[in-house]
């Protein structure tokens, strides 16, 4: 498969990002103390390796990759999507770090996933080859799903705040927008 110039450069950057993610995950697996955090990273690890391998195949193989990137299911575990089950724990950056603690591992991993997700979304919008575009869309969804897992773990530990919006803000926002009637003739082709 022939790639356009911008596609090869985007793939290079995304592949370097995978090198960073996989290397960090290897470090996190060696240092994580919480069994749930370690198990989550272990479960995510093969997806990131596959993601990297598919990218390397796109870079090397004119026919495209022989493997696909599976997209994991969304796995909601929180009882409430607006109330944190744990009190928020204060945090302060450490300036001398011989080893990461679990909160630092989860924070670094979550921020890596969020950054990768933004990069995948942006790159997917720029791809001219439909297969490469679809792969990057799947990689975005994989990053999204993994970020959701990490975020939920952090909320459960009190490392990430979760609270409902105030009723006054919700009322203000809800009052700003009015629905467009879907009986509008312009909607007919979309709704059939």
Secondary structure, DSSP 8 states (H G I E B T S, - for coil): ----HHHHHHHHHHHHHHHHHHHHHHHHHHH--SHHHHHHHHHHHHHHHHHHHHHHHHHH-TT--SS-----------S-SSS-SS--------S--SS--HHHHHHHHHHHHHHHHHHHHHHHHH--SHHHHHHHHHHHHHHHHHHHHHHHHHHHHTSS------HHHHHHHHHH-----TTSGGGHHHH-
